[in-house]
Every structure is written in structure tokens, then in C-alpha cells.
Amino acid sequence: MKSVRAGIIAAISVLVLSGPAAAGTKDDVRALQAQMAEVQQAMAGHRAALVRISELERQNQLLTGRVEELTYELEQATRRLDAITAALSGDANAAGVAAFSDFDSAPSSSGPMDLMGRPSSADDPIADQISEQTAEPAGAAPSDVSLPLDPNAAFDYASGFILSGDYQRAKAAFSLYVEAFPNHQRTPDAQFRLGEIHLALEENAAAADAFIQHIRKYPDNGRSAEAYLKLGTAFARLDKPSEACTVFKTMKAKHPNAPDAVMQRADLEMARIECN
């Protein structure tokens, strides 16, 4: 473009300097000026085309990123289904069981509730306190939670946050507990409490992960049937009815003597999501 423009300017200069011999070249000058205008217009169009190309490249990058994101989500979904199958079959060495935390929680249609229908706070005041929790933003994990060295004192410390209504710190404390005391007799209950808190806060994917961990690590625990029930409820809230139905049916098969409250709640959930 620059060379064309320079040639036009040079041609004009020759015409101007030729003196009388160029007296009849006004039309030629006008033609050259018109050509210059066309060149300038073409240059402007060229700049617009470059801008458009740049925009298309940006959109292509965004689309590529979205494709990669969807591919990752598909891979995580596959891992999650593999984890469900492994947990329900009792495979304690299965990899990828903690994949649920990679997924967004679907909102609960019924809100936080006492899934077990416990008759009174005297039976389990901590669970009743959790059941009264209203959903709150997850926010950042509290940084001032520090467990006592004694496991029993640490469990009471974590439970105290629930009773005071500080569910974020309770969640952090029970998470620390299961890491710090993996072999203590109260660790299964801590794992269960962690799942309950996630479920009450409508962090349904994290709740599913917590109950999967409970089922996998503590298959003979007294709350195993409840863990199945609440895992199924978490899946139902995540709009995964097929997985939820599988969990409920597995619970009934593995725990035929589960408490009536557990069985009744499972029946209600199965009817609600229309399990076959």
C-alpha cells in the first residue's frame, strides 16, 4: 500500500514540475487524486479487516477454552460414576472416590432438613442443630480453627461450633479431625458429621463425597445405613436420580435391618424421584 501511494505522489510531482507542458493535465491530476482516495479507502478497509480477524481469533480462543472445559467435566463425570460403582461394591482401594468435590452443587428443592426424622433433640442434639441450619454462602475456609491434641477434646471442640451455629468452622474442624485422627473410634462419626454439614449447607457434591468416604472406610459402622440414605439424597439433589436410586436399593440390600426411620425416609425419597 505504501509503495502505491508513493508512486502516485511521484507522478503528481512530475506533472507539477513539467510546467507549461502539463497545462492540460488537470483531469489527470483529478484522476490521480481519485485513485489516492480509493487507496486510502482500501487501506481503511484493510485495517477493519485486521480488527475483524483479531476478534475472530479471540472468539476462537474462547471456544477452544470452553471445549477443553467441557472435556474436563466429562472426564470428571466418568470418574464420579466409577467411584460410585467402586464404593457400592465395597472396593476399599478404588481410586477417584473423592471426585465429587469437583462438581457444582445443585440447589435443594426442599432446603436443609433433618433427613432422619429424629423424634427429639435428646437423641442427637447435634444432628437437630444441623437440621435447623439455613443455607449460607460457602466463603473461604476459616483460618483460625485449631484442634486440641486430645481426640475426644478435638471432637467436642468441633461439635461446639455446630451447637453455636458456626457451621463453616464446624466444617473446617471436622475436616481437620478426620485427617488428624484417622484411626480413632470417633472418626467415623466425625466423617458422618462432615457429610451432614455439607448437606445442610446445600453443598451437595461435597456431601456425596463425605458419605462415600464413610461408606468406603467404615462399612460396619452403626451409621452406615444412614450414610447410604444421605448419599442417595445428595445425588437426588444433584439431579442424579439414577445414581440415587442405585444407592437407596443398595442400602436396603445391605442393611435390611436398618432403623424404621431410615427405611421410611428411603421409601419417601425413592417415591419422590420415581425409582423403578
N, C-alpha and C positions, 0 to 999 in steps of 0.2 A: 504493500500500500504506500509506503514511504517513497519508493522508487518511482511509482506512477505519478505521485504528487510532485516530486522534484522535476520530473520530465515536463510536466505541464507548466510549472513555473519557469523553467528554462525556455520553453517555447514562447511564452509570453514576453520574456526578456528580449529574445531575439527580434520579435515583432516590433517591440517598442523602440529598440535601438536602431532599427533599419531606416528610420526617418521617413522621408517622402515616399520611399518605395513601399512603405507599409500603410500608406494613407487609406487604402481601400480594404483594410483588414479588420474593420470594426466587427463585421459579422463573425470573422474567425475568432476574435477575442471573446465575443459573447458566447460562441460555441465552446471555447475552452473553459470559460467561466462556468458554463452549464455542466461541462464534464467534471470540473472540480467539485461542483455541488453534488453531483452524483457519487463521486468518490467519497466525499465526506459522509453522505447518507449511507453508503455501503459500509464505511468504517463504523458508523454508529450502529448499524445492524449487526456488524461483526461483534462489537462489544456486547450487545444484547444477547447474541448467541452464546458468547462465552459465559455470561451470567447464568443463562438458562442451563448450560452444560454443568456449571458448578452446582446449581440447585439439584439437577438430576443425580449428580454424583452423591450429594448429601442424602437425598432420599434413598438411593441405593444402599448407602451405608446403614441407614436406619432400618431398612427392610432386612438387610443381612443380619443385623443385630437381633431383630425380632425372630428371625428363623432360628438363630442359634439359641435364643431364649426358649422357644417352643420345643426345640430338640432336647434341651436340658430338662424341661418339665416332663417330657415324655419318658426320658430315661429315669427320672426320679419316681414317676408313677409306676414304672416297671419294678423298680427296686422296692417300692412300698408293697406292691402285691406279692412279690417274692417273700418279703418279710412277714406278711400276714400268713401266708401258707406255711412258712417255717415255724412261726410261733404256734399256730394252731395244731401243727403236727408234733410239737414238743421238741423241736430241734434246738437244743440249747447252744449249739455252736454256729447257728446260721448267721451269715454276715448281713449287714444292712438293716438290722431291725430298728435302728434309730432314725430311719429315713423320714419319719412323719414330720419332724420339725422343719423340713424343707418346704412345707406346703402351707398356704394361707388357710386360716380357719374360716369355715363358713359360719355365718351368724346362726344362732339357735332360734328356732321358730317359737319356742316356749319359754326361753330365758332360763337363768340359773334356777335349779330346784334340787330338792332332796330326792335323788333318784331311788333311794332305798325305801322311802316312806317310813322312816323310823318313828315309832309311836311317841317317844318323849325324849327330851333333852337329857334325862337321866341316863339313857342308854349310851349315848355318844354325843356329849355336848360340843365337841369339836366339829363333828360332821354337821350337827344342826347349825352351828355358827357359819360353816361354809355354805350351807344351803340357803342362808339368808343373804348371801353376798350378791350385790348388784354389779353388773359388768363395769369395768373401768379400763381405761387405756393401759396397754402393757407398759409403756415407758421404758426407761433404762433400768437395768438391774441395780438395786441399791448396793452401794459400795461399803456400807458400814455394818454389814452383817458378819459377825464373827462367832463361831460356835465355841462353847466351852469344851474342854478336853474330855470331860466325862460324857460317855454316850447317853446316859439317862438324862443328865442335866442338859445336854445338847438337844435332845428330843423335846424336853419341856420348854426349852428356850424357843425352839421353832414353833411349837404349839401355842406359845404365848402370843405370838404375832397374830395367829388366827383369832384367838379369843379377843384380842384388842382391835380387830378389824383391819390390821395391816397386812393385806394379802400379798403384796409384792415382796415384802421382807420375809413373809412366811414361805413363799415360793423359793426365794433365794436360800433360805435357811435349810429347807428340806432337801434342796438340790445339793447343798454342801454336805448334808448329813449322809446321803446315800453314797457319796464319794468318799467321805472321811471314815465311815464305819460300815464297809460293805458286808461284813460278816456278823454284825451284831444282831441279836434277836429282835430288836425293834426296827431294823432296817426295812423289812417287808412292809411294815405299817407306814414308815416314812415314805416309801415309794408309792404306796397307795394314796397317802395324803397329798402327795405332789400331783398325782393324777386328778384327784378331786378338786384341787385348787385350780388347775388348768381348765377343768371342765366348767367350774363355776364362773371363771373369768371369760368363758367362751373362747378359750384358746384350744380349740377342739383338736387340731393336729398334734399339738404338744401333749394334750391329754391322751390321745390314742397312743402316742409313743410311750408315755409313762405307764399306761396299763399293759401294753405289750411287754414292756420290761418286767413288770410284776408277774405276768403270766409265765414268761420265759424263765425267770430266775427263781420264782417261788411257786412252782406248780402245786405243791401240797399245802400251801398256806391256807389258813381258815377263811381268808377273804378272796380266794381265787375265783369263786363263782361270781362275787361282786365285781371283780376286776373284768371278767368276761362281759358282764352286763353293761358296765360303764364303757368298756371298749366298743361294744356294739352301739351304744348311744352316741359315742363320739363319731363313729362312722356315719350314723344316720344324720347327725348334724352337719357332717361334711358332704352330705348329698351323695353318699356311697351306700345305697340300700342293699345292694348285692353282698358287699362285704359285711354289712351289719347283720343281715340275715344269717350268713355263714357263722358269724361269731355267736349269735344267740342259739343257733342249733347245736353248735359245738359245746356251748355251756351246758345245755340240757343233757347232752350225751355224756359229758364228762362229770357232771355234778347233778345226778338225778335226785339227790337228797339235799339239794340246796334249800335254804330257808324259803318259806312260802312267799315272803315279801319279794325275794329275788325272782322267783318263778313268775309271780303275778306281774311284776314290772316287765319282765322279758316278754310275757304274753301280750301286754299292752303295746310295747314297742313294736313287736312283730306284726300286730294287727294294724298299727298305725302306718307302717311302711309296706304293708301288704306282702309279707313273706309267704311264699308258697309252702 
